[in-house]
Amino acid sequence: MSKNIADQFVEILVKTGVKRIYAVTGDSLNFLNDAIKREGSIKWIHVRHEEVGAFAAAAEAELEGLAVCAGSSGPGHVHLINGLYEANRGNVPVLAIASTCESSEFGTSYFQETNTIKLFDDCSVYNQIATTPEQAPRMLQAALQHAISQKGVAVLGMPGDLFEADSVKNISSDSVFKTNPRMIPSSEETNWIAEHLNSGKKVAIYCGIGASEAHSEVIALAEKLKAPIGYSFRGKMGIQYNNPYEVGMTGLLGLPSAFKAMHEADIILLLGTDFPYVKFMPVDKIIIQIDDKPERLGRRAQLTRGFAGKIKDSLVELLPLIKTNHDRKFLDKQLEFYQTVKNNLRSYVEDKGKENHISPEFVAETLNIKANKDTIFTVDTGMCCVWGSRYLEATGERKLLGSFSHGTMANAMPMAIGAQLSNPDKQVIALCGDGGLSMLLGDIATIKQYDLPIKIIVFNNRSLGMVKLEMEVNGIPDNETDMINPDFGLLAQAFGIKGVNVTDPEKVEEAIDDALQTKGPVLVNVFTDPNALAMPPKVGWDQMKGMGIAMTRMMLDGNFKEVADTISSNYRHIKEVL
């Protein structure tokens, strides 16, 4: 029996180490599906929505280094896009196979025809369509090589009839090459960095995910410089643990301590971060940036100088040139303030809330205490990101996944699927908002189908919480942010998994304990306080004015109870603002 292109694809994917393909099967994918089944090494994961498949692949790729998803012609392509944007902006290697209508129908507005080149151009590092048997294996190898080497999404369009065609010998390589080159600034550049860091001025270090592999080197540098260390959300799990110099996150979801350290320093060293929020970055400082993607240098901050280099390699070269600073005054001042900030955060945990208005901070802290030291957490964009960033602590083994660059809703549950399938022996906990969960609710069926022991914790505040806050700080009374939700606990049971509703704060710990001890999947639906606010690290007059205007307008409209509830739920923020 002759080998077709689908068989050839599977051979290359197996050789590359691919274990799963996340997809909804259908017409133009059927020959690939059949080839996978016959070969037996790759598992086809039947998600209920292609967006979920792309999110799951993004999670697996971040944890394992490569993942594959697929979508059949037309709607299947369109459904992939949001998840692929997430993967590409998150710099994780994902191959997306976009099967199309038959090649003879190209350009005829055929049923379910899409132009994959146009469609995926903005969310990929490689985007091509094969039309001949000779092209197919060469393009597959090139797509995989691009995804791995450029850390992004590679899209390969494949006409359904081409999968069925007889294969021909590949004239290029069937192998994918995973390289790890050393990358450091030049000797002159390294000496310049050392000279400025040794100047005796106050230095603050800010780390992104690019510094995660250099934990010990970052700590050693901070020890020499007596420098506080802040970090991004994605950098948290790689930098926070065993770190006596950390002062928390800054950015939109961050803490005042990291913001203060950066603004009171004379020199800021940015390591492996593409910090997104310019308004949180000082402008009157010496700012030095090192990044392995030099095209990012200077696009978020007014740099003094920027350098190309992997953080671990660069710091290994830099450390011998750094003099030990014996003056701890700046560092100790920042650490003392950070302790005050952490004490303030504790006050939200100690107040558990009341019936149907459970403190979300208390829920997050409970998860932090009870979760395993190597748990993989996923967080929905919005308030769940805030509670996760502030209360989930790094151990050196935990992972935290979310839509930190693309900022999409509904990512936590799908990412948990990819995390659990690729790490079957680890505890996976998804922190979901009610808005996020309901957006892609159908794939709870996927969790049931593959009996994935994911724990879904729903922070059910009956609203689009972050959107509500954004409106109010701009002086706009919230409108159409309320959610009339189904009974998520009962709905989980309808899907065939354990579902629990929690309305009493005294029942939170028991419910989470029970969920974590249950072998299979569990959904815990916690009725959290809809009026709980997430204060940014720096509260400006405009924000306070906007909130005041919004509250006033709500009172004039007769919404006295909502205003009173908001104030009573957030009185503890007053001391943070003053």
N, C-alpha and C positions, 0 to 999 in steps of 0.2 A: 504494500500500500504506500503510495507516494505521500510525502509530507507536505501539508499546506502551510501557508504563511502564519496562520494561527498557531500551528505546532511549533514553527520556528520562533515565534514570539515567546511562547512559553519556555522554550529551551533557554533563550537568552535571559529571561526574567529569573528563572530558577538559578542559572549560573551567577546572576548578580546578587542573589540572596533574598529575593522577594518572597514573602511568606503569605501575603494576602492581597486581594484586590477588592476594594469597596465599590459596589456598583448595584444598580438596578438593571437586571438583564433585559434584553429585548432585541428584536429583529437584527440590527446591524452588529450586535455584540454576540450573537448566538454561537457563531463558529469559535470565537475566542473562549466563550464559556465552556463549550464542549471540549476544546483542547485542554483546558485547565482541569476539567473533570477527569479526562482520560489519563493525563500525566500524573496527577495525584499529589504533587508536592505543594501546590499553592491552593489556598482555600478561598473560594469565592464568598465574600460576605454580603449577603443580600440585605442591604439597607432599604428603608422605605422611601427615602428621598435622597437624590444625588448630592444635595448640599450637605447632608449628614455624612455621606461617604467622603466628601472632600475634607470636612472638618476632622473626621476620624483619621483620615490619612495624614493630615497636618499634625495631629497629635502623635501618631506613630512615628512619623518622620523626625519630629523633634526629639523623641525618646530614643529612636533606633537608628537614625541616619538616612532612611529612605522609605518611602511608602508609595503605593499605587492606588489610584481610583480610576473609574471609567464611567462614561455616560454615552448612551446611544443617541442617535441622530435627533436633532431638533430640540425638544424640551429637555432631554437629558443633558445636553450641552449647557443650556441656559441655567438649569438647576445647579450645575457644578460651580458656577462663576463665583458666588460669594465665598464659598469655602476655599477656592483656589486663590482669590484675593488675599484671604487670611494667610494661607501657606506662603505665598510669594512675599507678602509684606513682612511676614515673620521670619523670612530667610531660612525656610526648611525645605529639604529636597523632596519634591513630590512629582511623580510621573502621572499625568492625566491622559488616558487613552480616550479620544473623542471619535467614536465610530460614526460614519456619515452614511448618507444615501449612496446608492451605487454611483460609481464614477461617471458612467455614461449619462447620468442625469444632472451633473453639475451645471449650474447656470441656467436651469430651466424652471426655477421656482417650484421644484418637485416637493411632494409631501414631506414635511419635516426637514427640508433642506436648510442648512445654515452654513455661513462662510466662517469656518473655524479660525482662519487667519485673522479676520477682522474681529471676531468675537472674543478671542483670548489674548489679543495682542498686549493689553494693558496689565495683565496679571500673570506674565510668564517671562522666563529668561530664554526659552526656546519654544518656537511655535511654527510647526511645519505640517504639511499634509503629504502623505505618500500616495502615489498613484500607480506605481509599477512594482512588480515583485523584486526587482533589483534594489529599489529605493527602501523598501520596508525595513529590512534588518539593519541597514546602515543608519537610517533615521532613528530607529529605536535605540541603537547604541549611542548615537549622538545626543538624543534626548536624555537618556540616563546620565551620560557624562556631563551634560550641561547642568542637570538638576543637582548632581552631587558636587560638582566643582564650583558652580556659581551660587549654590544654596538657594534654590528657588524652584518654581514650577516649570516643568517642561511639558508641553502639550503636543501630542502626536495625533493628527487627524488620520483616520483609517477608513476608507470606503468599505462598506460591508462585503462587497464582492471581492475585494482584495484579500481579506482574511481567508476566503474560500479558495483562492488561486494556489496553484502549485508553487512551492518555494524554489528558489535558486540559491546556489552557494553564495554566501556573503563574501564580497571581495575585500571588505574591511574587517575590523576586529569584532568578535562576538563578546569580548570582555569589556568590563567597565573598570576604570582605574581610579582607586581612591587614594589620592595623594595627600601628603601632609608636609608641605614645604616649610622651612624655617623662614620667618619674615621679621626683620628688625630694622629700626632706623640706622642710618650710617653712623660711623664713629664720630664724625663732626656733629651730627644731630644729637646723638646720645650724650656727648660732652656738653652740648648747649642745654639740654634738659637738666642734666646734673648740676650745672652751674647755677641755674635759676632756682632749682629746688634747694640747693645748699646756701641760698642767699641770706638765710636767717629770718625770712619773712614767714608769715602764717600761711600754711598750706592746708588745703582741703582736697580730699580725693573723692571722686564720684565715679562709680563703676556701673557698667551695664552688663548684659549677658555675655558680651565678648570677653569679660574679665573672669568669668566663672571658673575657667580652667586654671586660673592663676591665683587661687585663694591664698596659698601660703606666701607667694611672692608679694601680693598686695598687703598682707598683714605685716610682712617683714619691712616693706617700704614705709608703712604707717608708723611702725615702731621706731624706725630711724628718724623720721621727720616729725614725729609726734603730731600726726595729722588725723583729724576725724575722717571717717569713711561714710559717705552716703551711697545710695544705690537706687537703681531703677526697679520697677516692678519685676521685669524679667530677670534682673540681676540678683534679686533678693535671695533666692534659694542657694545660689552659689557663693554669696559674699557674707550674709548675715551670721552664719553659724561660727562658733568659736572665734568671735571677733570682738576683742575688748575696745575697739576704736570706732565701732559702728554708731551712727546717729540717725539711722532710719532712712526712709524714702523721701524724696521730694518729687515735685510734679503735681498734677491735678489731684491725685489720690494720696499724696504724701503727707508728711508731718512737718510741723514748724521747725523741729530741730535740725533736719537736714537742710532746709531752706536757710535757716539762720547761719549754719556753719559755712555754707557756700558764700553767703553775702557778707560775712565778717572776715573771711579769709582775704589774704593779699594775692595768693596764687591758687588757682584751681586746676587740678590735673584730672582730665576726663579720660577714662580707660574703658575702651570697648563699649561705648555707649553712643547711640544716636538719639540723644535726649530730645523728645518731640516738642516740648513747650518752651518756646523762646522767652516768654514772659516770666518764667521762673529762674532764668539764667542772669547772673549779674553782668553788667556791661563795663564796669570800671575796674576790672581786675586783669591780672596776667592769667590768661587761660591757655592751657596747653592740652592738646588732644592727641591721643594715639589710637588708631583704629586699623583693622586689617582690610578695610574697604576705604581706600583713600579718597574716593569720590564723595564720601560723607563729610570730610573734614570741612569745618566752618559753616555748614549749612544751618546749624542750630544756635551758634554762639559767635560772638565777635572774638575769634581766636587771635592770640598773639602769634602762635605757630602751631602747625599741625604736622603729624608724622605718621607714616605708614608702618604698621607692624602688628604682629600678633602679641597680645598682652603678656603672656607668659614668657615668650622668647625675649621680648623687649625689656621686661623687668629683670630677667636674669643678667642681661648685659648692663643694665643701669645700676642695680643694687650695689655692686662693689665701688661705684663712684660716689655714692651718697654718704655724706657725713652724718654722724649721730647728733641730733639736736637734743640738748638736755633741758630745754625750757618747755615745760608742760602746761604753762598757764592757758594758752589758747585752747589746747586739747581738753584740759580739765574743765574749762568753762563750758565747752560744747557738750561734754559728757554729762555734766551736772544738769544742764538744761534738758538734755535728752531724757534723763531720769525723771524730771518734772513732767515732761510730755507723757512718758509711759505711766506715771502715776495718774495723770488725768484720764488716760485711756482705761485704766483699771476701774475708775468710777462708773463707767458705762457698763462694765461687766458685773459689778457688785449690785447694781440696780437691775434686777432681772425683768422688770416690766410688770404687766398685769394681764388679765384675761384678754385674749385676742390682740394684745398689744405687747408681745414679748420683745425684749431688747434684742435686736439683731447682733449687737456686739457680744452679748452673753452667749448666744447660739454659736457664733464663730469661735469664741474662746473655748467653749465646751468641746467643739470639734478639735481644736488645736490640742487640748489636753488629752483627749481620749484616742486620737488617731495614732497609728503606728509611726515609728521613727522613719520609715521609708515609704510612707503613703504618697500616692500621686493625687494631687488635688487639681480639679478643673474649676474655673470660675466664670460665671456669666458676666458680660459687660454691664456696667452700671453699679448699683449699690453692692452687689456681691463682690465685685472687685475691691471696693473700699474695705469691706469687712475682712476679706481674705488678705489684703495687703497689710492690714494693721494688726491682725490677730493670729494668723497662721505663721508659726515660727519655723525657721530653717533648722535642719539637723545635720546637714551635709549629705543626707540620703533622700530627703523628700524632694518632690518635684511639684512645680506649680505652673499650670498651663492655662492660657486664656487668650483672648483676642486683644493683645496689648498694643498692636500697631494699627490694625484695621478697625477695631472697636465695634464689632458686630454683636447684635443680640443673638441669643439662642445657641451659643457655641459650647457651653459647658457639658451638657448631656452627650452630644455627638463626640466631643473630644474624649470624654470618658470611655466611650465605646472603643476608640482606637487605642487608648492607653491600656484598657483592661485586656483586649485581645493580644496586644504585644507584650503585656506583662501579666500573665494569668495568675501568678503567685503573689502579686502585690495588692494591697488594699487601695481601691480607687474611690474617691469621694468627689461628687459633683455638687458644687454650690450653685444652685439655680435660682434665678428670679422667677416669679410667677409669669411675668411677661415673656421671658426667654424660653421657659419650658413649654408654654402653650404654643409658641411659634412653630416648633418642630416636634410636637408632642407624639406624633405617630411612631417615632422610632423607639419609644419604650417597647414596642413590639419586637424590635431587633434585639434589645437587651434580653427580653424573654426568650426569643427564638434560640439564641445562642447561650442562654443561661449564664449571663455575665453577672458576677456578684457585685455590681456597682451599687454604691449607696448614694441615692439622690436626695439631697437636703434642699427643700424648697423654702426660700425666704419669701414667704407669701405676704407681702405688704399691700396687696390688692391695688397696686398702682404701678405705673412706670416711674419708679422713685427718683431716678437720676434726672429724667426729663422734667418731672415736677420741680425738683430743686433748681434746675437750670432756668426754668421759667420764673420762679420766685425771686432769685437773685438778680434777675433783670427787671424786676418790678412788675411782672405779669402774673396775675392770679392763674393758678394752674387750671387747665381746661382739657377735657378728654384725655386725662392721664389715669383715670380710675379704671380698674379692671373688675368686671363681674365674672368671677372664676367658677369653674366646676369644682366639685369636691375631688381634689387631686388624690387624696387617700383612697377614696372609693374607685376613682378612675384607674389607679394603679392596680387595684384588685381585679378590675374588669380586664386589664391587660394580662392578668395572670401572675402578678408579682405582689409581694407584701406591701401594703400601703397603710400609713398611720397618719392621722391628723393630731396635731398638738396645739391646743389653745391655752393651756395653763403653763406658766413659766416653771412651776414646780415639777412638771412632767417632762421637761426638755432632756435632762440628763438621762433619765430612765429610757426615753425613746431612742436617744442616740446610742446608748449602751446596747440596747436590744438590737438595733439595726446593725451595728458593727460586729456583733456576735452571731448574727444570722448568716448562714453560708451563702444563700442566694441573693438576688437583687432586692433592694428595699427602697421605697420612697417615703420620706418623712416630711410631711407638709406642716411647716411651722407658721403659725399666724403671727407675723412680726408687726412691730409698730409702724404704721404707714407714715407717721410724722417724724421718724428718726432722720436726722440730717447728717450728712457727711461734710464736715467743715474742711475746706482746703487748707494747705499749710500756711498761707498768708491771706488773711481776710482784709480786703480793701474797703475804703469808705463807700465806693460805688456799690459794692455787694451788699453792705449793711443798709445803705439807702434803698437799694432795689428790694431787699427783703421787707423793709419797713413799708414801702409803698404797696407791695403785694398784699401784706397783711392788712393794711388799712383798707384797700379796695375790697378784700374779702369781707371785712367787718361791715362796710357800707352795703355790701350785697346780702348781708344777713348771715354770713358764715361764721358766727361767733365761736361755735364749738370747735371748728377746725383750727381757728387761730389759737384758741386756748389750749387745745391738744398739742399743737406745734410748739408753743412756748413751754408747756409743762414737760414735754418730751426732750427738750433741748436746753433747759436752763443751765446745764453744766458747761455749755459752750461759752457762756458769758465771760468766765475767767480766762478763756483762751483768747478772746477777742480783745479784752481790756489790757 
